Amino acid sequence: MTERRNILVVEDERDLSELLLYNLNRAGYAVTVASTGRQGLEAVSARIPDLILLDIMLPELSGTEVAGRVRANPATSHVPIIMLTAKGSEVDQVVGLAVGADDYVTKPFSMKVLLARVEAVLRRTNRGGATEPRLLTMAGVQLNLETHEATVDGEPIKLTLTEFRLLSALLQANGRVLSRSSLMGRAMGPGVTVTERTIDVHVTAIRKKLDQHAGIIKTVRGVGYRATPEPENEPDGTPASSSTI
């Protein structure tokens, strides 16, 4: 019998946490519930979950602080996070994604939609059976598509699930330009509504982690991004900037 995937719900609204517990259990997941940010971190330490549903507005520690600490810990940096919040502005989405969230759901939400998002994120993290590792390499950057490990010049770097999928999509495109909508579709699946700024935030984070190889990701103004191993010039003849989004 396959072990049930474990989901940690960190939500201080009791009615909502009970509703999530009920529906996630019915969907076949094992669920742990925490009502404060500090309790959420303690639950992660006690048992690393397969996914975290994390409210932003929490007592003791905010959801963004919790997400930041989860991402900073090598033992939990790979755990996907879906943010839950009553805030729906673009700024709040950018903040949530910037600290490492893989998806963002605004309250009130349809339980059916939330369960579909959970399933989609977990499906992306499922490595399946053992196969030969598939490697993507460009300049000094290497991605292992089977183990979801990333290295720069042989040194491991920490990428969120969404960052890993965005970077792998760019490397697999072999220099072709990918639009922001295309990149988000590859990284988060169909039916996810986000702003163009969301992609820009993720790309900025990826570039920082690639360090001296940040320049492999080129901005194509008004279109999207492409990855090439060689530096390129912008149309005005100036070198391409790796920090421009």
C-alpha positions, -999 to +999 in steps of 0.1 A: +000+000+000+014+034-010+021+057+019-001+088+019+016+121+011+018+144+042+006+180+040+012+205+067-015+232+070-004+263+089-035+284+093-048+304+123-084+305+112-099+275+130-129+271+107-107+271+076-081+248+091-108+223+100-123+226+065-089+220+049-082+190+073-115+174+063-112+179+026-075+169+024-082+138+044-110+129+021-087+134-009-063+108+006-037+129+022-022+127+057-026+161+073-009+179+102-023+213+114-005+242+131-021+275+141+009+297+145+041+303+125+062+289+153+041+258+156+045+254+118+083+254+120+081+229+149+059+206+129+083+208+100+112+198+123+092+169+137+083+155+103+093+170+070+060+173+050+056+166+013+039+200+009+031+231+031-002+251+029+009+283+045-011+313+055+007+347+053-010+364+083+000+342+113+006+348+150+041+348+163+058+344+130+045+355+096+040+331+067+068+348+048+092+344+078+082+307+080+087+302+043+121+319+044+133+296+073+121+265+055+140+275+023+171+284+043+173+249+059+190+224+036+169+196+050+136+213+040+146+237+012+130+213-014+096+212+002+070+229-020+049+257-004+015+270-014+007+304+002-028+310+015-038+346+022-067+370+021-045+395+004-048+396-034-027+424-046+002+419-070+026+432-043+016+405-019+019+378-046+054+390-054+065+390-017+052+355-013+069+342-044+101+360-036+105+342-003+102+308-020+065+300-024+057+277-054+021+288-057-003+314-043-040+310-036-061+340-025-089+336+000-118+329-005-110+300-027-127+270-042-117+238-023-119+220-057-094+245-071-071+242-041-070+204-042-062+206-079-033+230-071-021+206-044-022+177-067-004+196-095+024+207-072+029+172-057+028+157-092+057+179-102+077+167-072+071+130-078+103+116-091+087+082-100+108+051-104+145+048-107+159+058-141+192+070-155+198+106-145+190+132-171+213+161-170+210+196-185+242+216-188+250+251-199+282+269-192+290+260-155+253+253-147+240+217-144+206+204-135+197+168-127+161+163-138+157+131-118+171+142-085+161+179-089+197+189-079+214+220-093+250+229-093+271+259-104+307+251-112+302+218-093+289+235-062+253+227-052+228+256-051+193+257-036+164+263-061+127+262-053+106+238-073+093+266-095+128+280-100+141+246-110+114+241-135+118+275-150+155+271-154+152+236-168+126+249-193+150+276-205+179+252-208+158+227-227+147+254-251+182+254-266+184+292-271+148+296-282+129+325-267+101+315-242+074+339-233+065+346-197+031+328-201+049+298-217+074+297-188+047+299-162+027+271-179+058+249-178+066+257-142+032+257-126+009+240-150-023+251-168-050+271-151-027+291-128-033+328-131-003+350-123+011+383-134+041+388-157+059+403-127+057+368-111+080+354-137+104+383-134+107+378-096+115+341-101+141+349-129+158+375-107+161+349-079+175+324-103+201+348-116+213+356-081+218+319-074+237+314-106+262+340-095+289+345-122+268+325-147+237+347-143+243+361-178+232+328-194+196+340-189+189+368-214+159+391-213+141+395-246+123+428-240+086+427-245+086+389-251+103+368-224+136+350-217+161+328-234+192+309-222+224+309-241+259+301-230+276+330-247+273+367-238+252+387-262+248+424-270+215+443-268+202+459-300+220+492-292+253+474-291+257+474-253+264+442-234+233+423-222+225+429-185+220+399-163+201+420-138+175+435-160+140+422-157 
